[in-house]
């Protein structure tokens, strides 16, 4: 019996020393791997160039009924910023062109201005329809909810969307007024009516 106990003890001691060596080897390899990984390149958000995405008409046409109102408001504010940048760019270009050719306002000039006004009106009307659909969906969702917390959240989203809807209605009215204003300006300048088509 003592012989068997001694043999078992010796075999266990041999196994533990063998496992200790393999554990040491594993630790050594892990240390080497970490050092190699530490010398590699780490990327952060600063290393990546942002890719600007222009607002697309399809993004504004039909927001989903489950999208938060903040995303609708964000889309509207980005649309306003894009319009402001485009207006500023076109103003700068037209001022530059006016500086070089102060009295040249040909058919392309008047046609382009009218097309831009009509396009803006069409875009705003499409966005108005999308916002109205969003208001309808939120109203339906509000009526069908029993939880007061969810109803409160939906009511807040609906209020934000209604405010944006009202702002957009005013913008559409301004767009509608700008078309006759341009027609009147063209008439005073003696521009043929066909140039505004």
C-alpha positions as CSV (number, residue, x, y, z in Angstrom):
1,X,0.0,0.0,0.0
2,X,2.8,2.4,0.8
3,X,4.4,1.6,-2.5
4,X,1.2,2.5,-4.4
5,X,0.8,5.8,-2.3
6,X,4.4,6.7,-3.1
7,X,3.9,6.1,-6.8
8,X,0.8,8.1,-6.9
9,X,2.5,11.0,-5.1
10,X,5.4,10.9,-7.5
11,X,3.2,10.8,-10.5
12,X,1.1,13.8,-9.2
13,X,4.3,15.7,-8.5
14,X,5.5,15.1,-12.0
15,X,2.2,16.1,-13.5
16,X,2.1,19.3,-11.5
17,X,5.6,20.3,-12.5
18,X,4.7,19.5,-16.2
19,X,1.5,21.6,-15.9
20,X,3.5,24.4,-14.2
21,X,5.9,24.4,-17.1
22,X,3.1,24.5,-19.7
23,X,1.3,27.3,-17.7
24,X,4.6,29.3,-17.6
25,X,4.9,28.8,-21.4
26,X,1.3,29.9,-21.9
27,X,1.9,33.0,-19.7
28,X,5.1,33.8,-21.7
29,X,3.3,33.5,-25.0
30,X,0.4,35.7,-23.8
31,X,2.9,38.3,-22.6
32,X,4.6,38.3,-26.1
33,X,1.2,38.5,-27.8
34,X,0.2,41.6,-25.7
35,X,3.4,43.3,-26.4
36,X,3.0,42.7,-30.1
37,X,-0.6,44.0,-30.0
38,X,0.5,47.1,-28.0
39,X,2.9,48.1,-30.8
40,X,0.1,47.8,-33.4
41,X,-1.9,50.8,-34.7
42,X,-5.0,51.7,-32.7
43,X,-7.8,53.6,-34.5
44,X,-10.1,56.1,-32.9
45,X,-12.9,58.3,-34.2
46,X,-10.4,61.1,-34.8
47,X,-8.5,58.8,-37.3
48,X,-11.6,58.3,-39.4
49,X,-12.8,60.9,-41.8
50,X,-16.5,61.7,-41.5
51,X,-18.4,61.2,-44.7
52,X,-21.2,63.8,-45.0
53,X,-24.4,62.5,-46.4
54,X,-26.6,65.0,-48.1
55,X,-30.2,64.9,-47.2
56,X,-32.1,62.8,-49.8
57,X,-35.6,63.4,-50.8
58,X,-36.5,59.8,-50.1
59,X,-35.4,60.2,-46.5
60,X,-38.0,62.9,-46.0
61,X,-40.9,61.4,-47.9
62,X,-42.1,58.8,-45.5
63,X,-40.6,58.6,-42.0
64,X,-41.6,55.4,-40.3
65,X,-44.4,55.4,-37.8
66,X,-42.0,54.1,-35.2
67,X,-39.3,56.7,-35.7
68,X,-39.0,59.1,-32.8
69,X,-40.1,62.7,-33.4
70,X,-36.6,63.9,-32.7
71,X,-35.4,62.2,-35.9
72,X,-38.1,64.1,-37.8
73,X,-37.0,67.3,-36.2
74,X,-33.4,66.5,-36.9
75,X,-34.2,65.8,-40.5
76,X,-36.1,69.1,-40.7
77,X,-33.2,71.0,-39.2
78,X,-30.7,69.3,-41.5
79,X,-33.0,70.2,-44.4
80,X,-33.0,73.8,-43.3
81,X,-29.2,73.8,-43.0
82,X,-28.8,72.3,-46.5
83,X,-31.2,74.9,-47.9
84,X,-29.3,77.7,-46.2
85,X,-26.0,76.4,-47.6
86,X,-27.4,75.9,-51.0
87,X,-29.0,79.4,-50.9
88,X,-25.7,80.9,-49.7
89,X,-23.7,79.1,-52.4
90,X,-26.2,80.1,-55.1
91,X,-26.2,83.7,-53.8
92,X,-22.4,83.8,-53.9
93,X,-22.3,82.4,-57.4
94,X,-25.0,84.8,-58.6
95,X,-23.2,87.8,-57.0
96,X,-20.0,86.6,-58.7
97,X,-21.8,86.3,-62.0
98,X,-23.5,89.6,-61.5
99,X,-20.1,91.2,-60.8
100,X,-18.7,89.9,-64.0
101,X,-21.8,90.3,-66.1
102,X,-23.9,92.8,-64.2
103,X,-26.6,93.1,-66.9
104,X,-26.8,89.6,-68.3
105,X,-29.9,87.9,-67.1
106,X,-30.8,85.5,-69.8
107,X,-33.3,82.8,-70.2
108,X,-31.2,80.3,-68.3
109,X,-31.0,82.6,-65.3
110,X,-34.7,83.2,-65.0
111,X,-35.6,79.6,-65.8
112,X,-33.2,78.3,-63.1
113,X,-34.5,80.7,-60.5
114,X,-38.1,79.6,-61.2
115,X,-37.2,75.9,-61.2
116,X,-35.4,76.3,-57.8
117,X,-38.5,78.0,-56.3
118,X,-40.8,75.3,-57.6
119,X,-38.5,72.5,-56.5
120,X,-38.3,74.0,-52.9
121,X,-42.1,74.3,-52.8
122,X,-42.6,70.7,-54.0
123,X,-40.0,69.4,-51.5
124,X,-41.6,71.3,-48.6
125,X,-45.1,70.0,-49.6
126,X,-43.9,66.4,-49.8
127,X,-42.2,66.8,-46.4
128,X,-45.5,68.3,-45.0
129,X,-47.4,65.2,-46.1
130,X,-44.8,63.0,-44.4
131,X,-45.1,65.0,-41.2
132,X,-48.9,64.8,-41.4
133,X,-48.7,61.1,-41.7
134,X,-46.4,61.0,-38.6
135,X,-48.9,63.1,-36.6
136,X,-51.7,60.8,-37.6
137,X,-49.7,57.7,-36.6
138,X,-48.8,59.3,-33.2
139,X,-52.4,60.3,-32.6
140,X,-53.5,56.7,-33.3
141,X,-50.8,55.3,-31.1
142,X,-51.7,57.7,-28.3
143,X,-55.3,56.6,-28.4
144,X,-54.4,52.9,-28.3
145,X,-52.1,53.1,-25.3
146,X,-53.1,52.4,-21.8
147,X,-49.8,53.1,-20.0
148,X,-49.7,56.7,-18.8
149,X,-45.9,56.8,-19.2
150,X,-46.1,55.7,-22.8
151,X,-48.9,58.1,-23.5
152,X,-46.9,60.9,-22.1
153,X,-43.9,60.1,-24.3
154,X,-46.1,59.8,-27.3
155,X,-47.8,63.1,-26.5
156,X,-44.5,64.9,-26.3
157,X,-43.4,63.4,-29.6
158,X,-46.7,64.5,-31.1
159,X,-46.3,68.1,-29.8
160,X,-42.8,68.3,-31.3
161,X,-44.1,67.0,-34.7
162,X,-47.0,69.4,-34.6
163,X,-44.6,72.4,-34.0
164,X,-42.5,71.3,-36.9
165,X,-45.6,70.9,-39.0
166,X,-46.7,74.4,-38.3
167,X,-43.2,75.8,-39.1
168,X,-43.3,73.9,-42.4
169,X,-46.7,75.3,-43.3
170,X,-45.4,78.8,-42.8
171,X,-42.4,77.9,-45.0
172,X,-44.8,76.6,-47.7
173,X,-46.7,79.9,-47.6
174,X,-43.5,81.8,-48.1
175,X,-42.6,79.5,-51.0
176,X,-45.9,80.1,-52.6
177,X,-45.5,83.9,-52.3
178,X,-42.0,83.8,-53.7
179,X,-43.2,82.4,-57.1
180,X,-45.5,85.3,-57.9
181,X,-42.8,87.7,-56.6
182,X,-40.3,86.3,-59.1
183,X,-42.9,86.5,-61.9
184,X,-43.5,90.2,-60.9
185,X,-39.8,90.9,-60.9
186,X,-39.4,89.3,-64.3
187,X,-42.4,91.3,-65.7
188,X,-40.8,94.5,-64.4
189,X,-37.5,93.5,-66.1
190,X,-39.3,92.9,-69.4
191,X,-38.6,89.2,-69.4
192,X,-40.8,87.1,-71.7
193,X,-43.2,84.8,-69.9
194,X,-41.8,81.7,-71.6
195,X,-38.5,82.2,-69.8
196,X,-40.1,81.3,-66.5
197,X,-41.2,77.8,-67.5
